[in-house]
Amino acid sequence: MASDGISYEMTGLPELLGKLDELEYDLKRKGGRFALRKAAQVLREQARQNAARIDDPVTGRSIADNIDIRWSGRTFKRTGNMMFRLGVLTGSTRNLEPGNPDTGAGGATPHAMLVELGTENAPAQPYLRPVVNQAGQEAVSEFIKQYGKSIDRALKRARKKAGVK
C-alpha cells in the first residue's frame, strides 16, 4: 500500500485519557458502590421479610433484626471488584452465658445458621437462600437504575468541567 503523504497529529489526547480515567474512577468507586449498595438493600429487605415469618415472637431474639449488608473491602482491595455481603450478624457466641439466656432485642442470634440449614432434629427453614430467586430481578433493576443515574451525573460533571453545555 502506497503512502499518500497524509499525516496528522492528535492534540489533547493525554487530557482526554485523564478525563476518561477520572470518569472511570468516579463511576467505579462512587457511583458503582452506591448503586450496588442500593441493590443489596433490596435483597436485605427481602431476607428480613423471610426471616420475620419464621422468627419466634415469644423471644426477644430476632434474626430479621440482625440481617445486614457489609462492604467487602478485602475483595475490592484484592481484585478491584465491588462486593457487598448479605448475612446475619449473629453476635458473639463465645461470651454466651450458660443456658444461652435470651438477651432481648438486638441480642445474639447464634441459632440463625441452624434455622437456615436445619439440624438432624429440625428441618431447614431457609430464609437467605431463596432471596435471590425472590428479589434478584428487582435488585438488578435497581442497580441498573441507580448506575444509570450515576453515569448521567458523571457525564454532566465532565461536560461542565470541559466547559461544554
C-alpha positions, -999 to +999 in steps of 0.1 A: +000+000+000+015+033-010+017+062+013-002+093+001+017+117+023-011+125+047-001+129+083-020+141+113-012+149+149-036+143+177-035+171+203-053+168+236-052+130+238-035+130+273-062+153+286-089+131+272-074+100+286-071+117+320-108+126+319-117+091+310-096+077+339-113+102+362-147+092+349-139+055+354-127+062+389-159+082+397-182+056+383-165+026+398-157+040+432-186+063+439-215+056+416-209+018+413-206+013+450-237+034+456-257+015+430-245-018+443-255-008+479-290+001+468-293-033+450-280-051+482-306-032+503-334-047+481-321-081+489-316-073+526-353-062+529-364-095+512-343-115+536-357-096+566-392-103+554-384-140+550-368-142+585-396-123+602-420-151+591-400-177+610-388-157+640-403-167+673-423-138+686-421-150+722-383-145+725-365-112+721-341-127+697-349-117+661-329-130+632-347-104+610-333-075+631-298-089+627-297-093+589-275-067+573-252-059+544-215-052+547-190-038+522-162-062+514-131-040+514-109-071+512-124-082+479-121-047+465-085-043+475-075-077+462-094-079+429-109-044+423-144-059+422-171-044+443-189-066+467-214-064+495-221-094+517-256-102+530-258-122+561-269-124+597-249-106+624-250-134+649-232-116+677-206-131+699-212-167+707-181-170+729-194-150+757-228-165+759-238-174+795-245-210+804-281-219+794-280-194+764-303-168+780-324-145+759-307-111+758-337-093+743-340-072+712-308-069+692-293-098+711-271-125+697-288-150+673-264-179+672-292-202+661-296-183+628-274-208+609-292-238+624-326-224+613-313-218+578-296-251+572-316-273+596-303-300+620-309-337+624-338-328+647-353-297+630-360-293+593-343-264+574-363-232+571-343-213+546-347-175+547-315-164+530-311-189+501-344-181+484-337-143+484-320-142+450-349-160+434-375-138+451-359-104+447-330-109+423-346-092+393-357-063+414-322-059+427-307-059+392-333-034+380-324-011+410-287-014+402-293-005+366-315+024+375-290+038+401-259+032+380-276+049+350-282+080+372-246+079+383-234+078+347-256+107+338-243+127+368-206+119+359-211+129+323-228+161+333-198+169+356-174+160+328-192+183+304-193+211+330-156+207+337-148+208+299-169+239+295-194+223+272-231+229+277 
